Amino acid sequence: EFVDTHCHLEYLFDRQRHHGGFSEYKAKHHFPKSFKGCITMFCDPAAFSSFGSWQDLVTEDGVWGAFGCHPHNSDYYTETMESKIIECLKHPKAVALGECGLDYSKRSKAQPSKQAEVFVRQMKLAVELKKPLIIHCRNAESDTLDLLKSSMPTDWKIHLHCYTGSVDFAQKFLHQFSNLYIGLTGIVTSSNARDVQNLARQIPLDRLLLETDAPYFVPSKISKSHKWAHPGMAIYVAEAIADIKEIPFETVLEVVRNNTKHIYGI
């Protein structure tokens, strides 16, 4: 069995104009029998108050939530927003704080200094609230690692999500933080994503997590008629890891399932 450890159900439902809950969504789309659930992100806190739906969503079977402020939204981080995140994280099915971190790509309008300030605030929050931390790191590996080192205990549970950086930096993250796991998405299924496939080869299986980052990154095996990924497609990430590491598919599912239990308790 498997859990998609990182998706955005709100964005997925919005793009596919789905107005029901997750169970209705599953009934309409193909999900493998081995699918056991997903962790959905709420990382635009400005929208939390209008999310009448977030509580309905995480109350459903097989859906857990994570709450935080994505680096793209750093400019909008306020004390009010922080108290909203804290409030949401009290929900019994809120399993982590995030995604938060640093994004130095062209898509990110927030200044690096502002991103760092908001990231550090949220790291302190994760420790105070005893929640695992989900990290978004794009083109910012060095600064992310430095800030983590100065803010987080080395045994903290950390999910470095949709990692596409170098193997060298991956090893540094793993070495520095004994309970840090690296999430791979459908990118790994693409034959021209050699760097990410090399990550899958080099990172030990007991430090990997499966994620779709749905609705983004449709796995390459899926027909082109599917514009958006959904959480059931994390199975293709597991298949790709098994192929790349030349190990049985069942082994990947079993080990990664244990990793998921270890970091998220689900």
N, C-alpha and C positions, 0 to 999 in steps of 0.2 A: 504493500500500500504506500501511498505518498500524499504529502501535503504541499500545496503551492505556498511557499513561505513569503511571497511578495507579489501582490497584485493591487489594482485600483478598480474595484467593482463599480464605484460611482462613475468613473470615466467610461468604463466599458458599457454600462447600462445606458449612459447618456448617448454614446456614439451609436449604439444599436437600437436606440429608442425603446428600451425595455422598461416597462413601468411597474412590473411586479417585483417579487422578492427573488432571492437566490434559488430557492427550490423550483420556482416556476422557470427560471432561466435554465437550470440544469435539465429540466424536462424537455425544453425546446432544443437544446444543443447536445452534441455527442460528448459525453464524459465517460472515461473508462471506469470499469467497476472498481479498480484499485484506488480511485480518487477518494480521499478521506476528508478533504477540507482545504481552506485557504485562509491566509492572513491578508486582510485588505487595509490599505493605507488611507489615513485621513491626514493629509499634510499641508492643507491650505486652511489654517485655523480661522481665517476671515470668514470662511463658509460654514464653520461648525454650527453656528446658531441656526442657520437656515437648513442644516442637515436634520430635518425631522427624521430623515431616513436612517441616519447612522445607527441609532439605537435599535430600530427594527431589523436592520441588516445584521448587526453582530449578535442579535438574540437568536438568529436562525441556527439550526444545526450545521456544524461544519464551517462556520464563519467566525473568525476572530478578528480583532481590530488592533491597529497601532496608530498612535496619535502623535503629531509633532509638527514642526514647521520646516518645509522643504527649503533648501538654500535659495531657490528662485523667489521665495516669498519673504526673504529676510527683512526687507525694508518695511514690512507691515507688522513685524513682531513687536508687541507691546505687552505691558503687564496684564492688561485685560485678556489678551490672547493667551498669555502664559497660564493665567488662572483657568481659562477654558480647557487648555491641554490637561492641566492637573485634574480638573473635574472629570474629563472624559476618561482619563487613565484609572479612575476609581471603579469603572465598570468591571464586573467580574470576568468579562471576556476580552478586556484590553490587555494584550500580552506584552507590549513593548512600546518604547518611545521612539518615534521616527516617522518617516525618514528625515534625517537632518544631516548637515555636513557642509561640504564646500563644492562649488561648481564654477570652474574657471572657463567653461566653454563659452562660445559666442552667444549661446541661448540665455545666459544668465546676466541679467541687468544689474543685480545688486553688487555693490563694491566688495572686494575681498575682505576688507577690514570689518564691514558690517556683517558679512557672512560668518566671519570668525567669532565675532562677539555673540551672535545668536546661537552658533554651534556650541560654544563654551557654556552658555546659559543652559542649554538643553542637556549637555553632558552632566552638569551639576544636578539638574533635575532628575535625570535617570538614576543617579546614585542615591539621591534623597528618597526617591520613590521606589528604589530597589527594582527597577525595570531594565530588561535588556535594551540595548541601543542599536537602532538600525541606521546605517550610514550610507549616505549618497556621496560619492567622491568622483568627480569628473575633472580630469586634467589637473588634479590638485593633491596627488599622493603624498608628496613631501610635507606640505603644510598640514594635511589631515593627520598624518602620523605624528608630527610634532605636537599638535594640539591634543591628540589622544594621550600621548605620553605624559603631558603636563596636567591632564584633567582626570584621567580614568585609572582606577586600580587595574593592575596587570592581569587579574583573574576575572575581570568583568565579562559578562556575556555580550558579545558584539557580533552583529551581522553586517558584513561589508557587502552591500547589495549591488547586483549587476556589475560586478567588478570587470573592468576592461583594461586595467593598467598592466604594468610589466610583471613578469614572474619574479624579478628581483624584489620589487616592492611588496608583492604578495608574500614572499618569504619573510620580509621584515615585519609585516603586520602579524603574521602567524607566530613568528618567533617572540615578538614583544608581548602578545596577548594570548594566553594559553587557552582561553575560551572564545576566541574569535573564529568565526566561520565565514567562508566566502560563498556568495550566491552567484550561480551561473544561470543565464536565461536562454531563451531560444536562439540567441546569437550563435551559440556553440554548435547549432545544427547546420549553420551555413558554411559551405565548402570554402568560401573566400575569407572566413573569419579565422585565419590561421593562428593569430596571436591568442585568441580566446580558446581555441582548441588546444594550443600549447599549455595554457593555464590549466585546462581540464586534465591534461596529461601529467603536469608537474605537481599540482596541489594534492596532498594526500586525501583519499576518499573520506576519511573520518573528520575532515575539516570543510566539507562541501555541503551546500544546501541547494535544493531545486527551487527555481522561481520562474514565473512567466513575465513578470512586470506587465501583465495584461492591463490595457488592451494593446500594448506595444509588442514588437518582436514576435511576429507569427513564425513558428518553426518552419524550416524550409520544406519539410515533407508535406505540409498542408497545402491543399489546392489553392490556386491563386484567387478563387472566388471568395475566400475568407480574408477580409481586410483586417480583422482584429483578432488578437489572441484571447483565449479565455483560460481560467485556471486549470482545466482538465488537460491542457496541452503541455503541462510540466512533464508529463510522461515522456515526451520526445526529448527533453533535456536529459532525462535519465538514460534513455536509449543511446544518445550521442556520447555521454560519459562512458557508458559500458563499452561502446565501440572503440573509443579513443584509448581507454585504459586496457582494452582487450581482457575484460573480466565479465562474468555473467551479469546479465541485466538484473536478476533477482538480488544479487549481492549489492548492487548499487542502491536498489530500493530499500533493502534492509538496513544498510549502514547509514544512509542519508535519513531514513526515518528515525533512527536512533539519535542522529545529530539534532534533528528537529525537536525531538522530545527533550534532549539535553538543554538546548538553548531556550526553547519557548514553553516547555512543560506541557506540550500538546501532542 
